[in-house]
Amino acid sequence: MSTPPSWADRLAGGFRRTSDRLGENLSGLFGKAALDAATLDSIEEALVASDLGPATAARVRTRLEGERFALGITEQRLREVVADEIEAILRPVAQPLEIDAFPRPQVVLVIGVNGSGKTTTIAKMAHLFTEQDYQVMLVAGDTFRAAAIGQLKVWADRVGVPIIAGAEGGDAAGLVFEGVKRGTAEGTDVLVVDTAGRLQNKAGLMDELAKIRRVLGRLNPAAPHNVVLVLDATTGQNGLNQIEVFRETAGVTGLVMTKLDGTARGGVLVAAAERFGLPIHAIGVGEQIDDLRPFDPREVARAIAGLERIAR
């Protein structure tokens, strides 16, 4: 019987397309006699083309100028420099979601556009919390789509956690209110709330979230304790626009990035960290229930840079 791959192996596999794309973009820039301005320009452009973002590319360029401007550079060394700078960017934002609210439950609103993997991410979050021995309850607050309600019910059963759900078109705020009341009575630690993905309708999103906040305020003025945005890495730079809009309209407090295994655009994780500085609570590199995890910045940096040995 084969041993399941470790998280580090899955991480390396998940970022393989991203690291391959980086290698392709950097191809032909190694081994030159001098790391002159033209070569540095090309390296900077290659990093931007790999979705790492202009700020990250500029950091790498500055580092190379300071260390090796007059020298050629090997592929291995360039990847090491890229990994070092990515790690420095990710380290401040790699923050697991802490369950520390008192009184309980801690209310976590999960937002994101339809198709981002929001519903399955909620299930994976619930699984992660139950692994940490927290009592979890889900609320099917995306009442605009019957499919979302049904899907979350299936996942709740699979994970083994209770769920508060109503009919399509029901009152999301009322469900959240019921969830907090029931969660308080039953000693629930975490209430994870699905919400409708309404990026295209800012007014509707703001109105719904404002109503949920008003309802929560009657029971616990500190709630919601977290507003977590789920981002689909395959959208690349469009994901940055989503962060901008949802941060403005919904008061995003942290991010979860999904589908990193299905794209060559995983560098957007770094661009998001550099630009917004929001906590990134977890990343997803697969479709299994345990494929969503908090991450180690060094492991991720080395995976993106394509270094053969992933830090353990």
Backbone bond lengths (Angstrom), bond angles and torsions (degrees), N, CA, C in turn:
res aa  C-N    CA-C-N  psi(-1)  N-CA   C-N-CA  omega(-1)  CA-C   N-CA-C  phi
1 M - - - 1.476 - - 1.530 109.09 -
2 S 1.317 116.44 125.37 1.457 120.16 -176.05 1.520 110.84 -73.59
3 T 1.327 115.07 148.43 1.459 121.28 178.67 1.526 109.50 -80.55
4 P 1.334 118.68 130.85 1.467 120.14 178.19 1.521 110.30 -59.30
5 P 1.318 118.19 145.12 1.461 120.03 179.51 1.523 111.52 -62.74
6 S 1.315 115.62 144.05 1.460 120.24 178.20 1.525 109.72 -71.66
7 W 1.348 115.12 166.98 1.465 119.62 177.69 1.523 110.48 -60.13
8 A 1.327 117.77 -40.02 1.465 120.75 179.49 1.521 111.10 -62.89
9 D 1.325 117.17 -39.81 1.467 120.44 177.33 1.523 110.89 -65.95
10 R 1.327 116.62 -41.83 1.461 120.30 178.29 1.528 110.91 -64.98
11 L 1.322 115.41 -36.21 1.459 120.36 178.47 1.526 110.19 -63.49
12 A 1.329 115.93 -47.69 1.463 120.25 179.86 1.524 110.23 -61.36
13 G 1.337 116.32 -42.75 1.457 119.89 178.09 1.511 112.44 -65.50
14 G 1.334 116.23 -39.28 1.449 120.85 -179.09 1.517 113.15 -63.52
15 F 1.331 116.45 -34.85 1.465 120.45 -178.44 1.530 112.45 -95.37
16 R 1.340 117.13 8.39 1.471 118.56 -175.10 1.524 112.14 -61.44
17 R 1.331 117.06 -42.73 1.464 118.61 179.93 1.523 111.24 -63.01
18 T 1.328 115.56 -38.24 1.464 120.04 178.86 1.520 110.89 -64.76
19 S 1.334 116.57 -46.49 1.465 119.92 -178.74 1.526 111.16 -68.56
20 D 1.341 116.96 -34.90 1.463 119.61 176.58 1.523 110.70 -64.41
21 R 1.330 115.75 -41.41 1.463 119.17 178.89 1.528 110.78 -64.12
22 L 1.316 116.30 -40.38 1.464 120.44 177.21 1.527 110.04 -60.24
23 G 1.347 115.98 -45.32 1.459 119.82 179.65 1.514 112.19 -61.19
24 E 1.329 116.95 -40.51 1.462 120.82 178.74 1.528 110.92 -64.23
25 N 1.319 116.00 -40.95 1.461 119.34 -178.56 1.534 112.13 -69.52
26 L 1.333 115.76 -28.94 1.467 120.28 -179.58 1.530 112.59 -89.73
27 S 1.323 116.22 -7.13 1.465 120.89 -175.83 1.533 111.22 -55.61
28 G 1.332 115.37 134.18 1.458 120.71 178.01 1.516 114.55 89.08
29 L 1.334 116.50 -2.65 1.470 119.49 -178.28 1.522 112.87 -100.04
30 F 1.322 116.54 2.23 1.463 120.17 -177.30 1.528 110.96 -98.65
31 G 1.317 114.06 156.26 1.454 120.58 170.06 1.512 115.05 74.54
32 K 1.321 118.33 11.74 1.458 119.56 178.28 1.524 109.57 -74.61
33 A 1.307 115.28 153.78 1.466 119.49 -174.83 1.523 111.85 -62.79
34 A 1.316 116.33 -33.98 1.460 119.22 -179.93 1.526 109.15 -138.66
35 L 1.321 114.17 142.54 1.464 119.56 177.33 1.523 106.57 -90.60
36 D 1.328 115.43 75.22 1.459 120.33 -173.53 1.527 110.66 -83.64
37 A 1.323 114.93 -178.98 1.460 120.01 -174.96 1.522 111.74 -61.65
38 A 1.324 117.37 -38.28 1.460 120.26 -179.41 1.528 111.20 -64.55
39 T 1.342 115.99 -41.82 1.466 119.85 178.82 1.520 110.56 -66.57
40 L 1.317 117.05 -40.24 1.460 120.71 177.52 1.527 111.14 -63.27
41 D 1.324 116.40 -38.95 1.472 120.09 175.17 1.520 110.32 -59.01
42 S 1.331 115.57 -44.05 1.469 120.32 -178.21 1.517 111.32 -65.68
43 I 1.336 117.07 -40.02 1.461 121.01 177.96 1.522 110.30 -63.62
44 E 1.328 116.26 -44.37 1.466 121.00 179.84 1.536 110.57 -61.22
45 E 1.328 116.53 -43.36 1.463 120.73 179.21 1.529 110.99 -64.64
46 A 1.334 116.62 -38.25 1.464 120.70 -179.89 1.523 111.18 -64.99
47 L 1.319 117.17 -37.29 1.461 121.11 179.51 1.526 111.01 -69.78
48 V 1.328 116.90 -39.22 1.469 120.21 176.35 1.526 109.78 -64.54
49 A 1.331 116.95 -41.83 1.462 121.57 179.03 1.526 112.07 -64.63
50 S 1.325 116.79 -19.38 1.467 121.51 178.42 1.518 112.18 -91.44
51 D 1.336 116.66 13.30 1.463 123.96 176.21 1.529 113.66 69.11
52 L 1.324 117.18 17.65 1.467 119.11 177.70 1.528 111.76 -78.81
53 G 1.320 116.34 -15.37 1.459 120.43 176.66 1.515 112.14 94.01
54 P 1.338 117.50 150.22 1.465 121.16 -177.68 1.517 113.66 -64.50
55 A 1.326 118.03 -33.81 1.462 119.63 -178.92 1.528 110.80 -67.23
56 T 1.320 117.38 -41.98 1.465 120.93 177.68 1.518 110.35 -65.40
57 A 1.327 116.50 -43.35 1.464 120.40 178.71 1.524 110.79 -59.79
58 A 1.326 116.66 -41.17 1.467 120.34 179.13 1.524 111.09 -65.42
59 R 1.337 117.30 -37.17 1.465 120.60 177.21 1.520 111.26 -61.24
60 V 1.332 115.98 -45.08 1.464 120.31 -179.71 1.527 109.75 -63.71
61 R 1.313 116.77 -43.04 1.460 120.07 -179.96 1.532 110.55 -60.47
62 T 1.339 115.98 -46.85 1.463 119.39 179.79 1.522 111.29 -59.30
63 R 1.328 115.85 -41.35 1.471 120.59 178.14 1.531 111.13 -61.95
64 L 1.318 117.15 -43.39 1.460 120.69 -179.80 1.524 111.47 -67.47
65 E 1.308 116.17 -38.95 1.465 120.02 177.62 1.529 110.73 -60.95
66 G 1.333 115.15 -41.32 1.458 119.14 -177.77 1.513 113.49 -71.63
67 E 1.342 116.90 -30.49 1.455 119.99 -173.50 1.522 114.06 -99.63
68 R 1.327 116.88 -41.30 1.464 118.26 -164.90 1.527 112.90 -141.74
69 F 1.291 117.26 33.83 1.450 118.25 -175.41 1.520 112.67 -59.09
70 A 1.324 118.01 -36.94 1.464 121.15 -175.01 1.523 112.70 -92.31
71 L 1.307 117.51 3.47 1.463 120.68 -174.88 1.516 111.12 -117.78
72 G 1.310 116.18 158.09 1.458 120.50 168.86 1.519 108.48 -73.48
73 I 1.314 115.89 171.28 1.459 118.83 -178.29 1.519 109.36 -140.71
74 T 1.303 116.08 139.12 1.452 120.42 177.88 1.526 109.87 -83.32
75 E 1.327 115.45 161.46 1.458 119.77 177.11 1.524 110.92 -60.66
76 Q 1.334 116.44 -42.94 1.466 120.76 -179.07 1.523 110.82 -59.51
77 R 1.337 115.91 -45.80 1.472 119.24 -177.23 1.526 111.15 -66.99
78 L 1.335 117.04 -39.71 1.457 119.32 179.50 1.524 110.22 -64.06
79 R 1.325 117.19 -42.39 1.463 120.05 178.04 1.527 110.67 -63.15
80 E 1.334 117.45 -36.28 1.465 120.41 178.03 1.523 111.25 -64.90
81 V 1.323 117.05 -41.45 1.467 120.74 178.17 1.528 109.88 -64.34
82 V 1.336 116.88 -44.23 1.466 120.74 177.93 1.523 109.94 -59.34
83 A 1.345 116.47 -45.09 1.467 120.29 -179.99 1.527 110.95 -62.28
84 D 1.314 117.71 -41.45 1.472 121.20 -179.92 1.529 110.85 -60.38
85 E 1.324 116.53 -44.55 1.460 120.12 -177.43 1.528 111.46 -71.43
86 I 1.341 116.76 -37.53 1.462 119.64 176.24 1.525 110.22 -63.21
87 E 1.315 116.56 -43.46 1.463 120.12 179.17 1.533 111.03 -60.06
88 A 1.329 116.43 -41.91 1.469 119.95 -179.76 1.529 111.34 -63.60
89 I 1.327 116.73 -32.66 1.466 120.99 179.05 1.525 110.80 -75.39
90 L 1.333 116.74 -41.51 1.461 120.80 -174.43 1.526 113.46 -78.33
91 R 1.314 117.47 -28.31 1.470 119.41 -172.34 1.534 112.71 -56.98
92 P 1.322 120.39 -44.56 1.478 118.45 -178.71 1.530 114.01 -67.58
93 V 1.344 118.32 -22.64 1.472 120.11 -173.76 1.522 113.04 -102.60
94 A 1.320 118.17 -8.74 1.467 121.48 -179.98 1.526 108.78 -76.37
95 Q 1.315 115.68 86.85 1.469 121.49 -173.21 1.527 110.39 -129.54
96 P 1.326 117.38 106.37 1.469 119.22 175.11 1.522 110.29 -56.82
97 L 1.325 116.50 150.93 1.454 120.86 179.52 1.529 108.44 -74.99
98 E 1.306 116.02 114.70 1.468 121.66 -176.98 1.527 110.27 -87.07
99 I 1.320 116.13 134.16 1.470 121.42 176.45 1.528 107.28 -97.97
100 D 1.332 115.27 95.48 1.462 119.81 -173.25 1.525 112.92 -135.74
101 A 1.313 117.21 11.81 1.474 120.01 -177.90 1.529 110.75 -71.93
102 F 1.307 114.96 143.50 1.469 121.48 172.38 1.515 107.55 -145.22
103 P 1.313 118.42 127.03 1.475 126.33 2.50 1.525 112.25 -73.55
104 R 1.316 114.39 159.93 1.453 121.54 174.45 1.532 109.02 -76.37
105 P 1.345 119.09 160.67 1.457 126.21 0.93 1.526 112.35 -85.31
106 Q 1.317 115.63 159.05 1.455 121.53 169.85 1.532 107.07 -81.65
107 V 1.322 115.54 124.56 1.467 120.51 -176.15 1.522 109.29 -98.01
108 V 1.336 115.10 121.20 1.464 122.26 -179.09 1.523 108.42 -115.98
109 L 1.333 116.95 108.16 1.463 120.94 174.42 1.524 108.25 -84.04
110 V 1.319 116.19 129.59 1.467 120.87 179.21 1.518 108.01 -112.02
111 I 1.328 115.96 123.56 1.453 121.73 -175.95 1.530 109.51 -124.31
112 G 1.328 115.28 165.20 1.454 120.65 179.43 1.513 110.13 154.87
113 V 1.321 116.24 158.60 1.461 120.33 -178.41 1.523 109.83 -71.56
114 N 1.318 116.00 155.05 1.458 120.54 175.81 1.528 109.40 -60.84
115 G 1.326 115.69 134.33 1.460 120.57 -179.21 1.511 113.79 96.65
116 S 1.317 116.87 -3.58 1.471 120.07 -178.75 1.527 112.61 -80.30
117 G 1.339 116.47 -8.57 1.457 119.52 -174.97 1.510 112.14 91.47
118 K 1.336 115.76 20.50 1.464 121.10 -173.76 1.530 112.43 -61.45
119 T 1.331 117.20 -47.43 1.464 120.00 -175.56 1.526 111.79 -65.49
120 T 1.323 116.73 -45.84 1.472 119.13 178.55 1.524 110.92 -67.92
121 T 1.323 117.08 -32.41 1.466 119.58 177.02 1.523 110.79 -64.21
122 I 1.331 117.27 -39.04 1.463 120.80 176.87 1.527 109.90 -58.98
123 A 1.335 116.14 -43.75 1.464 119.80 178.62 1.524 111.10 -62.55
124 K 1.314 116.58 -41.63 1.469 120.29 179.57 1.529 111.01 -67.15
125 M 1.336 116.49 -37.05 1.463 120.10 175.58 1.528 110.20 -62.53
126 A 1.331 115.62 -43.57 1.470 120.12 179.32 1.522 110.24 -60.79
127 H 1.322 116.20 -42.64 1.467 120.37 178.20 1.528 110.67 -61.88
128 L 1.314 116.49 -42.81 1.459 121.17 -179.99 1.530 110.87 -62.34
129 F 1.332 116.51 -41.97 1.465 120.04 179.24 1.530 111.62 -67.63
130 T 1.331 116.26 -39.96 1.471 117.96 179.75 1.518 110.62 -66.76
131 E 1.315 117.49 -32.07 1.469 120.55 175.10 1.527 111.36 -61.38
132 Q 1.333 115.35 -27.32 1.465 120.93 179.31 1.529 111.64 -93.27
133 D 1.325 115.03 13.37 1.468 122.61 175.69 1.521 113.90 69.19
134 Y 1.310 117.72 26.07 1.461 121.12 172.80 1.529 109.54 -90.72
135 Q 1.331 115.63 145.37 1.456 121.47 172.83 1.521 108.08 -84.12
136 V 1.331 116.33 124.09 1.465 122.02 -171.79 1.521 110.59 -120.50
137 M 1.322 115.86 142.79 1.464 122.09 172.37 1.530 107.75 -133.38
138 L 1.336 116.78 141.99 1.453 121.89 178.09 1.529 110.55 -105.47
139 V 1.321 115.16 151.27 1.468 121.35 174.25 1.527 107.67 -126.61
140 A 1.343 115.95 121.76 1.467 121.32 -179.37 1.521 109.76 -82.93
141 G 1.319 115.97 74.96 1.458 121.25 -174.52 1.510 115.27 -84.50
142 D 1.356 117.55 -3.71 1.461 119.51 173.68 1.528 107.49 -85.54
143 T 1.313 115.53 76.89 1.468 120.86 -174.22 1.523 112.69 -82.32
144 F 1.326 116.97 -0.86 1.457 119.78 -179.79 1.524 112.27 -82.35
145 R 1.333 117.13 -13.97 1.465 120.24 -178.35 1.529 109.07 -129.74
146 A 1.317 115.63 115.34 1.461 119.52 177.68 1.527 110.76 -59.88
147 A 1.343 116.36 -34.38 1.461 120.34 -179.61 1.523 111.35 -62.63
148 A 1.331 116.75 -36.91 1.468 120.23 -179.81 1.529 110.10 -67.37
149 I 1.323 116.78 -39.69 1.467 120.40 178.86 1.523 109.94 -64.08
150 G 1.334 115.98 -47.61 1.457 119.88 -179.45 1.511 112.74 -63.31
151 Q 1.327 116.05 -41.17 1.458 120.33 -179.48 1.525 111.21 -64.33
152 L 1.332 116.49 -40.95 1.460 119.34 -178.97 1.527 111.04 -69.34
153 K 1.326 117.06 -33.87 1.464 119.76 175.99 1.525 110.59 -62.33
154 V 1.325 116.48 -43.00 1.469 120.76 178.85 1.522 110.50 -61.38
155 W 1.317 115.98 -44.70 1.465 120.02 -179.37 1.529 111.31 -66.61
156 A 1.316 117.00 -40.17 1.470 119.78 179.42 1.519 110.00 -59.55
157 D 1.332 116.40 -41.77 1.459 120.46 178.34 1.521 111.00 -65.36
158 R 1.322 116.06 -39.67 1.464 120.72 -179.02 1.525 111.31 -66.75
159 V 1.330 116.20 -40.65 1.467 120.60 -179.51 1.527 111.12 -78.26
160 G 1.348 115.93 -26.16 1.449 120.03 179.87 1.508 113.97 86.76
161 V 1.345 115.84 38.99 1.464 120.38 178.58 1.521 108.83 -126.06
162 P 1.343 118.38 151.84 1.470 121.05 178.47 1.520 111.27 -72.24
163 I 1.325 115.08 158.54 1.455 120.37 -179.67 1.523 109.85 -140.03
164 I 1.324 115.95 142.12 1.457 123.31 172.13 1.523 106.79 -102.51
165 A 1.314 117.22 120.58 1.462 120.93 -177.65 1.517 109.78 -144.10
166 G 1.318 115.39 152.95 1.448 121.11 177.51 1.511 110.19 -132.00
167 A 1.297 116.41 -160.09 1.459 121.52 -178.45 1.520 110.45 -86.64
168 E 1.338 115.72 159.76 1.458 120.62 174.65 1.526 109.44 -57.79
169 G 1.327 115.50 135.94 1.452 120.77 -179.23 1.514 114.06 84.08
170 G 1.333 116.93 4.86 1.454 121.00 -179.83 1.518 112.81 -73.35
171 D 1.306 115.82 178.20 1.461 123.15 -176.52 1.522 109.91 -87.60
172 A 1.335 117.25 107.74 1.462 121.40 -178.08 1.526 111.23 -61.75
173 A 1.326 116.64 -41.24 1.464 119.83 -178.89 1.524 111.26 -62.98
174 G 1.329 116.46 -37.92 1.464 119.96 177.48 1.511 111.99 -64.41
175 L 1.335 117.69 -37.47 1.458 121.31 177.46 1.526 110.90 -65.54
176 V 1.331 115.76 -41.07 1.470 119.56 178.91 1.528 109.67 -63.85
177 F 1.331 116.32 -42.85 1.460 120.79 178.06 1.529 110.13 -58.28
178 E 1.334 116.84 -46.38 1.462 120.87 178.29 1.526 110.91 -62.20
179 G 1.357 115.63 -38.97 1.459 119.63 -179.72 1.519 112.76 -63.45
180 V 1.330 116.49 -43.14 1.465 119.79 -179.94 1.530 110.64 -66.35
181 K 1.334 116.60 -42.39 1.466 119.62 178.90 1.526 111.15 -61.76
182 R 1.330 115.51 -46.90 1.459 118.84 -179.02 1.528 110.81 -69.06
183 G 1.328 116.28 -40.87 1.459 119.96 179.56 1.514 112.21 -62.52
184 T 1.331 116.30 -38.93 1.466 120.42 178.00 1.530 109.97 -64.78
185 A 1.324 116.64 -43.23 1.459 120.63 -178.32 1.527 112.20 -67.41
186 E 1.345 116.41 -32.92 1.461 120.13 -174.75 1.520 113.83 -97.35
187 G 1.325 117.16 1.91 1.464 119.77 178.54 1.517 113.92 74.51
188 T 1.337 116.50 30.39 1.466 121.23 177.83 1.522 110.00 -69.46
189 D 1.332 115.50 137.34 1.466 120.05 178.27 1.521 112.66 -84.98
190 V 1.341 116.28 -41.99 1.462 121.07 -173.49 1.522 110.22 -131.22
191 L 1.326 115.84 128.32 1.458 122.39 174.15 1.527 106.49 -110.55
192 V 1.343 116.40 110.34 1.467 121.42 -178.45 1.521 108.48 -101.33
193 V 1.327 115.86 120.00 1.461 122.06 -170.66 1.522 110.90 -111.49
194 D 1.331 116.86 120.00 1.459 121.91 171.00 1.527 108.21 -75.83
195 T 1.316 116.57 146.23 1.469 121.39 177.52 1.523 109.04 -133.91
196 A 1.320 115.50 162.06 1.466 120.01 -178.56 1.523 110.71 -71.76
197 G 1.337 116.24 138.78 1.463 120.79 177.37 1.513 110.57 -84.62
198 R 1.326 116.60 104.89 1.467 119.94 -170.88 1.518 112.09 -130.79
199 L 1.317 116.33 46.89 1.456 119.56 -179.52 1.526 111.95 -58.42
200 Q 1.343 115.76 -36.86 1.460 119.88 -175.67 1.532 111.90 -75.43
201 N 1.312 117.41 -8.02 1.464 120.53 -178.21 1.526 108.53 -132.07
202 K 1.313 115.48 81.51 1.467 120.04 -175.22 1.528 111.55 -60.68
203 A 1.327 116.36 -40.44 1.465 119.47 -177.44 1.519 110.20 -63.22
204 G 1.337 117.25 -44.85 1.453 120.63 178.91 1.508 112.55 -62.48
205 L 1.322 116.26 -41.51 1.465 120.94 178.80 1.528 110.57 -63.32
206 M 1.316 116.18 -46.97 1.461 120.15 -178.24 1.526 111.04 -63.47
207 D 1.335 116.33 -41.65 1.461 120.02 -179.37 1.526 110.90 -63.38
208 E 1.333 115.76 -44.82 1.464 119.17 -178.12 1.528 111.16 -65.50
209 L 1.335 116.59 -45.23 1.465 119.42 -179.17 1.528 111.54 -67.03
210 A 1.333 115.73 -35.88 1.469 119.15 176.99 1.520 110.38 -63.38
211 K 1.320 116.68 -39.71 1.466 120.38 179.07 1.530 110.37 -65.78
212 I 1.331 116.60 -42.89 1.468 120.23 177.62 1.524 110.24 -60.40
213 R 1.321 116.82 -41.87 1.470 120.38 -179.88 1.527 111.22 -64.74
214 R 1.328 116.60 -40.20 1.466 119.41 179.15 1.525 110.59 -62.72
215 V 1.334 115.75 -43.66 1.458 120.57 179.74 1.519 110.42 -63.99
216 L 1.332 116.87 -44.50 1.459 120.88 179.48 1.526 111.30 -62.40
217 G 1.339 115.46 -36.65 1.453 119.45 -177.53 1.517 113.46 -61.31
218 R 1.324 117.04 -25.58 1.460 120.08 178.66 1.529 111.20 -70.83
219 L 1.321 115.94 -26.98 1.465 120.30 -177.05 1.519 112.49 -102.97
220 N 1.337 116.36 -36.62 1.468 120.79 -178.06 1.524 108.29 -154.94
221 P 1.319 117.38 102.22 1.467 120.61 -176.68 1.528 113.80 -58.84
222 A 1.337 118.12 -20.95 1.468 120.84 -179.51 1.523 112.49 -80.37
223 A 1.330 117.24 -13.70 1.462 120.92 -176.32 1.542 111.07 -87.80
224 P 1.347 119.04 148.94 1.465 125.82 -1.99 1.523 111.09 -73.30
225 H 1.309 115.29 141.99 1.455 120.13 -178.43 1.523 111.77 -79.13
226 N 1.336 116.05 -27.68 1.468 121.30 179.69 1.522 109.56 -140.81
227 V 1.332 115.81 141.77 1.465 122.13 171.39 1.522 105.97 -123.46
228 V 1.324 115.23 104.07 1.466 121.29 -171.11 1.526 110.02 -104.30
229 L 1.317 116.02 124.54 1.462 122.13 178.73 1.525 109.41 -95.71
230 V 1.344 115.48 126.27 1.462 121.51 175.83 1.524 108.71 -93.23
231 L 1.330 115.80 124.48 1.460 121.61 -178.84 1.517 110.35 -115.01
232 D 1.307 116.19 137.24 1.459 123.01 175.68 1.527 107.55 -91.37
233 A 1.335 116.87 114.76 1.468 120.45 -175.89 1.523 112.84 -63.25
234 T 1.344 117.09 -23.27 1.464 118.98 -177.93 1.525 112.27 -68.40
235 T 1.326 117.51 -14.19 1.468 120.10 178.00 1.518 112.53 -78.79
236 G 1.332 117.52 -9.63 1.459 120.57 177.21 1.514 112.89 59.02
237 Q 1.324 114.85 -131.82 1.461 119.76 -175.23 1.530 113.16 -64.84
238 N 1.332 118.11 -20.83 1.465 119.93 175.68 1.523 111.06 -62.26
239 G 1.331 116.35 -26.35 1.459 120.05 176.76 1.516 112.09 -61.05
240 L 1.326 117.11 -31.94 1.464 120.49 178.41 1.523 110.37 -66.86
241 N 1.329 116.62 -36.82 1.464 119.99 177.10 1.529 110.81 -65.33
242 Q 1.330 116.10 -37.87 1.464 119.58 177.99 1.529 110.84 -62.94
243 I 1.319 116.25 -42.65 1.470 119.04 178.27 1.523 110.20 -59.14
244 E 1.330 116.13 -44.18 1.466 121.04 -178.40 1.527 110.77 -58.78
245 V 1.343 116.24 -48.11 1.465 120.82 -176.60 1.526 110.98 -68.13
246 F 1.326 117.04 -48.34 1.459 119.95 -176.48 1.535 112.01 -69.93
247 R 1.311 116.94 -31.25 1.472 118.67 176.28 1.523 110.09 -64.65
248 E 1.322 115.48 -38.43 1.472 120.61 -179.61 1.527 111.58 -71.56
249 T 1.339 116.61 -42.65 1.455 119.76 -171.90 1.518 113.93 -91.45
250 A 1.332 116.59 -27.34 1.465 119.14 -171.31 1.522 114.31 -120.24
251 G 1.321 117.65 -4.00 1.463 119.74 179.48 1.517 113.05 65.15
252 V 1.329 116.19 48.61 1.471 121.40 -178.12 1.525 110.59 -56.44
253 T 1.342 115.72 133.73 1.468 120.58 178.11 1.521 112.82 -108.76
254 G 1.337 117.95 -13.91 1.454 120.23 -178.95 1.515 110.89 -168.54
255 L 1.341 116.00 166.66 1.451 122.71 -174.88 1.525 111.36 -124.04
256 V 1.334 114.80 151.63 1.451 122.99 165.11 1.521 105.90 -129.98
257 M 1.338 117.60 130.25 1.458 120.33 -179.46 1.516 110.19 -111.20
258 T 1.338 115.66 128.06 1.454 121.90 -175.78 1.526 111.59 -111.92
259 K 1.329 115.35 169.47 1.469 124.43 171.75 1.523 113.17 60.42
260 L 1.322 116.63 30.83 1.459 119.73 178.07 1.523 111.78 -68.01
261 D 1.329 116.77 -20.20 1.465 120.57 179.37 1.520 112.34 -81.52
262 G 1.329 118.58 -9.76 1.451 120.90 -174.32 1.508 113.72 -109.32
263 T 1.324 118.00 18.79 1.459 119.89 -173.11 1.519 111.55 -149.11
264 A 1.328 115.33 156.73 1.461 121.52 170.50 1.527 109.98 -95.50
265 R 1.332 116.23 7.90 1.470 121.01 -175.02 1.525 112.61 -104.68
266 G 1.323 116.83 23.42 1.459 120.04 -178.34 1.509 114.26 -61.63
267 G 1.328 116.98 -15.42 1.457 119.96 177.12 1.513 113.16 -62.21
268 V 1.351 117.07 -17.48 1.464 120.08 179.39 1.531 110.81 -62.62
269 L 1.325 117.13 -24.06 1.470 120.50 174.20 1.514 110.15 -56.57
270 V 1.322 115.93 -43.33 1.470 121.74 -178.95 1.525 110.34 -71.65
271 A 1.323 115.98 -42.95 1.466 119.92 179.22 1.528 111.14 -60.35
272 A 1.332 116.65 -40.05 1.469 120.47 178.79 1.516 110.96 -65.26
273 A 1.325 116.56 -42.06 1.463 120.30 179.45 1.524 110.92 -63.43
274 E 1.315 116.42 -43.76 1.465 121.87 -177.91 1.525 111.38 -65.41
275 R 1.322 115.81 -42.70 1.473 120.05 -172.45 1.522 112.81 -79.41
276 F 1.342 117.33 -40.23 1.461 119.72 -170.58 1.529 113.95 -109.18
277 G 1.323 117.98 -28.23 1.457 120.61 179.31 1.515 114.57 66.60
278 L 1.343 117.66 16.38 1.466 120.25 178.26 1.525 110.01 -76.23
279 P 1.338 117.89 147.42 1.464 119.53 175.51 1.529 110.87 -57.21
280 I 1.321 116.46 135.48 1.460 121.66 172.78 1.521 105.97 -107.26
281 H 1.331 115.35 105.85 1.467 120.36 -170.03 1.523 113.27 -76.25
282 A 1.329 116.73 -33.58 1.461 119.92 -176.29 1.516 109.48 -163.86
283 I 1.335 115.29 161.64 1.455 121.71 176.05 1.525 108.69 -131.41
284 G 1.338 115.46 152.63 1.454 120.60 179.73 1.513 110.84 -115.87
285 V 1.333 116.57 128.98 1.466 121.00 -178.72 1.529 110.91 -126.73
286 G 1.318 116.91 32.98 1.458 120.24 179.34 1.507 110.78 174.25
287 E 1.325 116.33 -178.60 1.454 121.73 -175.85 1.519 113.24 -105.59
288 Q 1.338 117.76 -4.03 1.457 120.21 179.64 1.529 110.52 -75.11
289 I 1.314 116.34 160.18 1.461 121.62 -175.89 1.519 112.45 -62.44
290 D 1.346 116.93 -26.48 1.465 119.65 -178.27 1.526 112.40 -102.76
291 D 1.334 117.11 19.50 1.457 120.76 -178.58 1.525 113.23 -93.43
292 L 1.314 117.37 16.89 1.465 122.16 173.16 1.516 107.11 -118.58
293 R 1.331 116.75 121.84 1.461 120.38 -174.68 1.526 110.89 -147.85
294 P 1.337 116.80 150.79 1.468 118.94 162.92 1.517 108.11 -58.32
295 F 1.317 117.19 157.06 1.460 118.42 -173.14 1.522 111.97 -127.13
296 D 1.323 113.66 155.09 1.457 121.55 174.10 1.531 107.73 -92.65
297 P 1.331 118.85 123.44 1.469 120.75 -175.74 1.524 113.44 -57.68
298 R 1.320 116.82 -36.90 1.469 119.27 -179.10 1.527 110.94 -67.70
299 E 1.319 117.05 -44.10 1.467 119.96 178.73 1.520 111.26 -59.99
300 V 1.329 116.55 -46.69 1.459 120.66 -178.46 1.527 110.52 -65.69
301 A 1.324 117.24 -42.76 1.463 120.59 -179.80 1.528 111.23 -60.07
302 R 1.301 116.99 -43.62 1.461 120.92 179.88 1.527 111.72 -70.29
303 A 1.332 116.52 -33.54 1.455 119.91 176.53 1.520 111.49 -66.37
304 I 1.338 116.81 -44.39 1.459 120.60 178.89 1.517 111.04 -64.48
305 A 1.326 116.03 -41.52 1.472 120.34 -179.03 1.522 112.15 -73.19
306 G 1.341 117.36 -12.47 1.449 120.13 176.09 1.512 114.40 79.79
307 L 1.312 117.71 21.03 1.464 120.04 176.73 1.522 108.56 -70.33
308 E 1.311 116.44 140.37 1.464 121.00 -171.78 1.517 112.71 -65.15
309 R 1.289 116.51 -39.42 1.456 119.19 -175.81 1.509 109.44 -98.19
310 I 1.328 117.04 115.70 1.461 121.87 177.33 1.517 108.03 -82.35
311 A 1.339 115.45 131.15 1.479 119.38 179.02 1.514 110.44 -60.04
312 R 1.283 116.30 136.47 1.484 121.39 -178.16 1.540 108.79 -102.31
